[in-house]
């Protein structure tokens, strides 16, 4: 057989093999394209552009609009679709709580002061702010910080040269130590001479009287106890929640609920 005939035959066989492969592949099922991902509805909400401390007056430069899943929004959020001009409206408001960068601005944590100071904005309805002198020893060595909760102890003379101590107030919120209203730059110790406490009017009157009778000390409460409401062995009962203040009269613990 001539070489030319062999070459033609080889080409024919190769073409036939390729055609057979194409036919076989054409019969295979083609995988469907992947289903498109569901589109998540987004809405612009107001968030903190930088870290914002408690008791600060808001400026437009501290906040910005940010897309947020519509299903994850809350009625406490400021939504652009509801009020596009809210940035200018809340300018000058005072923060009742701190914000970290990117955190949604909550309505409950922003209050219009209308010219009042930031401390007045921090006080809860029905409560008052009262200051008392403390020493490093009476202030747990400086480890009491704003927003902690403390018990107030009165130490006074009883008979002659004898002294006695008595817990007169429990579960009291600390508003400030001196003029510090929150931790700054990671500071975990605030050595101050004055503690500003949040009390109802009757409890504030009791504290004012106690200051004349003797010396005042603050006893720091553990955060886990406040959150869990753990048993207080010294009282034989439950610890007070953060929404109540207890007054101790003649050894009896009288809880006062905040309204």
Backbone torsions as a table, in degrees:
resi	resn	phi	psi	omega
1	UNK	NA	139.1	-179.0
2	UNK	-73.3	155.2	-179.3
3	UNK	-62.4	-35.2	179.5
4	UNK	-63.3	-41.2	179.3
5	UNK	-66.1	-38.8	179.2
6	UNK	-64.3	-41.1	179.6
7	UNK	-63.7	-42.7	178.8
8	UNK	-63.2	-41.9	180.0
9	UNK	-63.8	-39.6	179.6
10	UNK	-65.0	-42.8	178.0
11	UNK	-63.4	-38.6	179.8
12	UNK	-65.6	-43.1	179.1
13	UNK	-64.3	-40.2	178.5
14	UNK	-64.4	-42.3	178.7
15	UNK	-63.8	-38.9	179.0
16	UNK	-65.1	-39.2	178.2
17	UNK	-64.0	-42.5	178.6
18	UNK	-63.3	-40.4	179.1
19	UNK	-63.9	-40.0	179.7
20	UNK	-63.3	-40.6	179.3
21	UNK	-64.7	-41.6	179.4
22	UNK	-63.4	-38.9	178.6
23	UNK	-64.6	-42.6	-179.8
24	UNK	-64.2	-41.2	179.9
25	UNK	-68.6	-32.8	179.8
26	UNK	-66.1	-22.2	179.5
27	UNK	-83.9	-15.1	-180.0
28	UNK	-72.0	149.8	179.0
29	UNK	-72.5	133.3	179.4
30	UNK	-87.5	127.0	-179.6
31	UNK	-63.6	134.3	179.8
32	UNK	-68.4	152.2	177.4
33	UNK	-65.5	150.3	179.9
34	UNK	-62.5	144.1	-179.2
35	UNK	-66.3	140.3	179.1
36	UNK	-65.4	144.1	179.5
37	UNK	-67.5	141.7	179.3
38	UNK	-64.5	140.2	-180.0
39	UNK	-80.4	126.8	180.0
40	UNK	-90.8	124.3	178.6
41	UNK	-69.5	130.3	-178.2
42	UNK	-116.7	152.4	176.9
43	UNK	-141.8	143.6	-179.3
44	UNK	-82.4	128.0	176.7
45	UNK	-124.0	162.2	-178.3
46	UNK	-87.0	126.2	179.6
47	UNK	-128.2	165.2	177.1
48	UNK	-75.6	129.8	178.2
49	UNK	-81.2	-29.5	177.2
50	UNK	-136.9	173.6	174.1
51	UNK	-66.2	133.2	-178.3
52	UNK	-122.8	126.6	-179.1
53	UNK	-82.6	160.0	177.0
54	UNK	-69.1	145.8	178.6
55	UNK	79.1	14.5	-180.0
56	UNK	-99.6	149.0	174.5
57	UNK	-83.7	128.8	-177.3
58	UNK	-73.2	144.2	172.9
59	UNK	-124.4	154.9	179.4
60	UNK	-58.4	-26.4	-178.8
61	UNK	-73.3	-13.9	-177.1
62	UNK	-90.3	-7.8	-176.7
63	UNK	-128.8	163.9	177.9
64	UNK	-158.5	161.3	175.4
65	UNK	-84.9	141.1	-179.4
66	UNK	-142.8	134.6	176.8
67	UNK	-61.6	141.1	-176.9
68	UNK	-144.6	140.4	177.1
69	UNK	-56.2	129.0	-176.1
70	UNK	-62.0	-33.6	-179.5
71	UNK	-72.3	-14.9	-178.1
72	UNK	-102.6	7.3	-179.9
73	UNK	-83.0	161.1	-180.0
74	UNK	-126.7	159.9	177.5
75	UNK	-67.6	-13.3	178.6
76	UNK	-83.1	-9.1	-179.1
77	UNK	-85.0	151.8	171.5
78	UNK	-91.2	115.4	-178.7
79	UNK	-104.5	137.6	-177.8
80	UNK	-65.6	-33.7	-179.1
81	UNK	-66.6	-26.4	-179.9
82	UNK	-82.9	-38.7	-177.6
83	UNK	-152.9	91.4	-177.2
84	UNK	-62.8	-23.9	-177.1
85	UNK	-97.1	19.0	-174.6
86	UNK	-67.2	-25.9	-179.0
87	UNK	-59.9	-44.6	178.7
88	UNK	-72.7	-28.6	-177.0
89	UNK	-73.3	-35.2	-178.3
90	UNK	-89.6	-2.8	176.8
91	UNK	-59.8	130.6	-177.1
92	UNK	93.5	-10.5	176.6
93	UNK	-69.6	159.7	-177.9
94	UNK	-107.9	137.1	-179.7
95	UNK	-83.2	128.1	176.3
96	UNK	-89.9	-5.2	176.4
97	UNK	-152.0	158.5	-179.0
98	UNK	-80.5	157.9	177.8
99	UNK	-129.2	142.9	171.4
100	UNK	-98.5	160.5	-177.6
101	UNK	-59.0	129.0	-179.2
102	UNK	89.0	-5.3	-179.8
103	UNK	-80.0	138.0	177.8
104	UNK	-61.4	140.4	175.8
105	UNK	-79.1	120.7	-179.0
106	UNK	-96.2	140.1	-179.9
107	UNK	-61.4	-37.5	-177.2
108	UNK	-69.1	-18.0	-177.6
109	UNK	-101.6	8.0	178.3
110	UNK	-128.7	131.7	-177.2
111	UNK	-136.6	140.3	175.8
112	UNK	-78.7	118.7	-176.8
113	UNK	-85.9	-25.1	-179.9
114	UNK	52.6	47.2	176.6
115	UNK	93.2	-11.3	179.8
116	UNK	-76.1	163.7	178.2
117	UNK	-75.7	167.2	-176.5
118	UNK	-68.8	-30.2	-179.6
119	UNK	-64.7	-38.7	178.6
120	UNK	-62.8	-28.9	179.7
121	UNK	-77.5	-20.4	-178.2
122	UNK	-83.2	-20.9	-174.2
123	UNK	-77.5	133.2	179.1
124	UNK	-74.9	155.7	-179.4
125	UNK	-56.6	137.9	178.7
126	UNK	84.0	-2.2	-177.2
127	UNK	-111.1	166.2	178.6
128	UNK	-133.1	157.4	176.0
129	UNK	-103.9	131.1	178.3
130	UNK	-137.1	139.9	-177.4
131	UNK	-102.3	148.8	176.2
132	UNK	-141.4	146.0	179.1
133	UNK	-72.7	141.3	175.5
134	UNK	-137.7	161.8	172.6
135	UNK	-116.6	165.7	176.1
136	UNK	-54.2	-36.4	178.7
137	UNK	-70.1	-41.4	-178.8
138	UNK	-74.7	-18.2	-179.3
139	UNK	-104.6	30.7	177.9
140	UNK	55.7	42.2	174.8
141	UNK	63.8	21.4	179.0
142	UNK	91.0	4.4	-178.1
143	UNK	-88.9	-0.4	173.6
144	UNK	-84.3	125.8	-178.0
145	UNK	-119.3	159.4	174.8
146	UNK	-54.2	141.8	-177.8
147	UNK	79.1	0.3	168.7
148	UNK	-74.0	166.5	176.1
149	UNK	-119.8	138.3	-173.9
150	UNK	-134.1	162.3	166.1
151	UNK	-103.6	146.2	-177.9
152	UNK	-106.3	125.7	-178.0
153	UNK	-112.6	133.4	175.0
154	UNK	-105.8	127.0	175.2
155	UNK	-115.8	126.0	-176.8
156	UNK	-149.9	167.6	176.1
157	UNK	-75.1	140.2	178.6
158	UNK	-103.6	-65.0	178.3
159	UNK	-137.3	122.5	179.4
160	UNK	67.3	-125.0	-179.3
161	UNK	-96.7	4.4	-179.7
162	UNK	-78.2	145.2	177.3
163	UNK	-117.0	151.9	174.2
164	UNK	-139.0	149.0	179.1
165	UNK	-117.2	145.2	-178.0
166	UNK	-148.0	135.0	174.9
167	UNK	-79.6	116.1	-176.3
168	UNK	-101.6	-23.6	179.4
169	UNK	-141.8	141.3	178.4
170	UNK	-128.1	154.2	176.0
171	UNK	57.4	51.7	-178.0
172	UNK	-99.2	132.7	179.1
173	UNK	-81.8	133.4	177.0
174	UNK	-90.2	120.8	179.0
175	UNK	-84.9	-38.9	-176.7
176	UNK	-160.5	153.5	168.9
177	UNK	-114.4	117.4	-167.7
178	UNK	54.9	-120.3	178.2
179	UNK	-112.3	22.7	176.7
180	UNK	-96.6	121.5	-176.9
181	UNK	-106.2	-2.2	172.8
182	UNK	-168.6	169.2	176.3
183	UNK	-61.5	141.5	179.1
184	UNK	-127.8	131.7	175.9
185	UNK	54.1	38.6	177.9
186	UNK	75.4	9.3	-178.7
187	UNK	-66.8	126.3	-177.0
188	UNK	-109.2	-4.3	-179.8
189	UNK	-131.8	129.5	177.2
190	UNK	-125.2	106.6	176.9
191	UNK	-86.9	114.1	-177.2
192	UNK	-136.3	167.9	179.5
193	UNK	-106.6	-14.1	-177.7
194	UNK	-133.7	132.1	174.7
195	UNK	-112.4	129.8	176.3
196	UNK	-100.0	120.7	-175.1
197	UNK	-111.9	153.0	177.6
198	UNK	-102.9	116.9	-176.2
199	UNK	-139.3	156.6	169.0
200	UNK	-74.2	164.6	-173.8
201	UNK	-57.9	-48.0	-179.7
202	UNK	-61.1	-37.5	179.9
203	UNK	-70.5	-35.3	176.9
204	UNK	-64.3	-38.6	177.0
205	UNK	-64.4	-39.0	178.7
206	UNK	-65.1	-41.6	179.5
207	UNK	-65.0	-39.6	178.7
208	UNK	-62.0	-39.7	177.6
209	UNK	-68.6	-40.8	-178.4
210	UNK	-62.5	-34.3	179.4
211	UNK	-63.7	-28.8	178.3
212	UNK	-81.3	-24.9	-176.7
213	UNK	-83.2	-28.4	-176.8
214	UNK	-173.0	-156.1	-178.8
215	UNK	-98.9	149.8	-177.0
216	UNK	-109.1	135.2	174.5
217	UNK	-127.1	149.8	178.3
218	UNK	-109.8	134.8	-179.5
219	UNK	-115.7	114.3	-173.3
220	UNK	-72.1	135.9	175.4
221	UNK	-94.7	145.4	178.3
222	UNK	-74.0	143.0	-179.0
223	UNK	-64.4	-40.1	-179.0
224	UNK	-64.8	-33.4	178.2
225	UNK	-67.0	-39.1	179.2
226	UNK	-66.3	-40.3	-177.4
227	UNK	-73.1	-38.7	-174.2
228	UNK	-94.3	-16.2	-176.4
229	UNK	64.7	42.6	-176.3
230	UNK	-67.2	162.6	179.7
231	UNK	-68.6	139.7	175.2
232	UNK	-103.1	104.4	-174.0
233	UNK	-62.3	-33.4	-177.8
234	UNK	-69.6	-21.9	180.0
235	UNK	-100.8	-20.8	-176.8
236	UNK	72.2	25.1	-179.5
237	UNK	-155.6	-167.4	-178.5
238	UNK	-80.4	147.2	171.6
239	UNK	-68.9	148.8	178.8
240	UNK	-71.8	146.5	175.2
241	UNK	-74.8	170.5	-178.2
242	UNK	-71.4	-8.3	-179.3
243	UNK	-103.9	23.5	178.6
244	UNK	-144.6	156.6	174.7
245	UNK	-128.3	136.5	179.2
246	UNK	-107.7	136.1	175.6
247	UNK	-110.4	130.4	-179.3
248	UNK	-101.6	114.8	179.5
249	UNK	-118.9	116.0	177.0
250	UNK	52.7	43.4	176.1
251	UNK	83.8	-2.3	179.9
252	UNK	-104.4	132.6	-178.5
253	UNK	-91.7	113.3	-176.6
254	UNK	-111.9	101.6	-179.4
255	UNK	-72.9	140.7	176.6
256	UNK	-120.0	114.9	-178.4
257	UNK	-80.2	142.3	177.2
258	UNK	-86.7	134.1	-179.6
259	UNK	-98.7	NA	NA
